[in-house]
Amino acid sequence: MADFLDTNVVVYAFDNDEPEKQAIARELMRQRPDAVISTQVLLEWYAVVTRKFSPPMPPAVAMQALATLAELEVISADAELVVRAAETSIGHQISMWDAMIIEAASLAACDTVFTEDLSDGASIRGVTVRNPFATD
């Protein structure tokens, strides 16, 4: 089964200001050419790299990278996914944005979601959370 990559993992792969996390994220992505992302990940990634990076990634460069990321399996957000995410947000007391990631991963039948935003080792909706940046 494929693994799901949250926005923070994909962002770190491009973040020159975080060399340790960048190396981890790039290796994780290299080892998972069949990784799954969602439209939310694409949108958030583009917003971060073009607005929050210092200096911001040039739009033309970001567009090229976005097109490459879009070649992964992408789970689209629709009304049903949003409703399921709201239920998961309430039931597991997590943010709506994190619940959208979990629900997209669940919809794609992913066993694991890689993120630093949720508790490492948690299992939500049949998806195990792994923080690739956690230090032991």
VMD Tcl script that draws the C-alpha trace (Angstrom):
set ca {
  {0.00 0.00 0.00}
  {1.05 3.55 -0.63}
  {1.77 6.11 2.06}
  {0.26 9.59 2.32}
  {2.48 12.67 2.58}
  {1.16 15.70 4.45}
  {1.97 19.22 3.32}
  {4.74 19.77 5.85}
  {6.73 16.82 4.50}
  {6.45 18.05 0.92}
  {7.27 21.64 1.95}
  {10.39 20.58 3.84}
  {11.64 18.79 0.72}
  {12.01 22.26 -0.83}
  {13.00 24.24 2.29}
  {16.67 25.22 2.13}
  {16.37 26.89 5.56}
  {15.76 23.47 7.18}
  {18.59 21.27 5.81}
  {18.06 18.37 8.24}
  {14.32 18.19 7.63}
  {14.89 18.76 3.92}
  {17.17 15.72 3.73}
  {14.67 13.56 5.64}
  {11.74 14.73 3.50}
  {13.62 14.20 0.24}
  {14.70 10.71 1.24}
  {11.15 9.85 2.32}
  {9.80 11.05 -1.03}
  {12.56 9.26 -2.96}
  {11.73 5.99 -1.21}
  {8.00 6.42 -1.95}
  {7.52 7.17 -5.65}
  {3.95 5.87 -5.27}
  {3.11 8.25 -2.41}
  {-0.34 9.80 -2.25}
  {-1.15 13.47 -1.66}
  {-4.33 15.51 -1.94}
  {-5.51 18.70 -3.58}
  {-5.20 20.27 -0.11}
  {-1.50 19.36 -0.04}
  {-0.96 20.88 -3.49}
  {-2.76 24.11 -2.53}
  {-1.03 24.49 0.83}
  {2.39 23.63 -0.65}
  {2.07 26.30 -3.34}
  {0.92 28.92 -0.82}
  {3.82 28.19 1.54}
  {6.63 28.10 -1.00}
  {5.50 31.23 -2.85}
  {4.51 33.31 0.19}
  {6.25 32.08 3.33}
  {9.68 31.01 2.11}
  {12.34 33.68 2.45}
  {12.98 34.44 -0.31}
  {9.75 33.15 -1.86}
  {10.06 30.53 -4.57}
  {9.62 32.21 -7.95}
  {6.15 31.42 -9.37}
  {7.56 29.81 -12.53}
  {9.75 27.47 -10.46}
  {6.84 26.72 -8.14}
  {4.61 25.91 -11.11}
  {7.16 23.40 -12.44}
  {7.48 21.72 -9.06}
  {3.68 21.77 -8.62}
  {3.25 20.00 -11.97}
  {5.72 17.33 -10.85}
  {3.96 16.87 -7.51}
  {0.65 16.57 -9.35}
  {2.00 13.44 -11.06}
  {1.62 11.60 -7.75}
  {-1.72 10.05 -6.93}
  {-3.84 13.02 -5.86}
  {-7.03 12.64 -3.83}
  {-9.47 15.41 -4.68}
  {-11.43 17.22 -2.03}
  {-15.17 17.01 -2.56}
  {-18.20 17.64 -0.37}
  {-18.30 14.05 0.90}
  {-14.66 14.21 1.98}
  {-15.29 17.51 3.78}
  {-18.28 16.07 5.68}
  {-16.28 12.98 6.68}
  {-13.41 15.23 7.77}
  {-15.75 17.29 9.94}
  {-16.93 14.09 11.64}
  {-13.32 13.00 12.17}
  {-12.36 16.45 13.44}
  {-15.11 16.32 16.05}
  {-14.68 12.67 16.95}
  {-10.89 12.77 17.32}
  {-10.55 16.39 18.46}
  {-8.16 17.35 15.67}
  {-8.22 20.34 13.35}
  {-10.38 20.25 10.25}
  {-7.24 20.54 8.10}
  {-5.62 17.54 9.79}
  {-8.90 15.62 9.51}
  {-8.96 16.35 5.76}
  {-5.49 14.78 5.49}
  {-6.56 11.72 7.47}
  {-9.73 11.29 5.42}
  {-7.86 11.66 2.12}
  {-5.35 9.05 3.29}
  {-8.18 6.74 4.37}
  {-9.96 7.20 1.04}
  {-6.74 6.23 -0.77}
  {-6.43 3.13 1.46}
  {-3.09 4.34 2.83}
  {-1.76 2.58 5.92}
  {0.40 5.51 6.98}
  {0.33 9.29 6.84}
  {3.65 11.06 7.29}
  {3.19 14.37 9.12}
  {4.59 16.36 12.00}
  {1.15 17.78 12.83}
  {-0.35 14.81 14.67}
  {0.83 12.49 17.44}
  {3.43 10.01 16.21}
  {2.03 6.49 16.41}
  {-1.61 7.54 16.65}
  {-4.13 5.56 14.64}
  {-7.04 7.54 13.24}
  {-9.63 6.02 10.89}
  {-7.33 3.07 10.24}
  {-4.39 5.28 9.26}
  {-1.23 5.28 11.38}
  {0.48 8.64 11.93}
  {4.25 8.75 11.58}
  {6.37 11.82 12.24}
  {9.49 11.40 10.10}
  {11.14 14.32 11.92}
  {10.63 12.99 15.45}
  {13.80 12.51 17.42}
  {14.12 9.57 19.75}
}
mol new
graphics top color blue
foreach p $ca { graphics top sphere $p radius 0.5 }
foreach p [lrange $ca 0 end-1] q [lrange $ca 1 end] { graphics top cylinder $p $q radius 0.2 }
display resetview
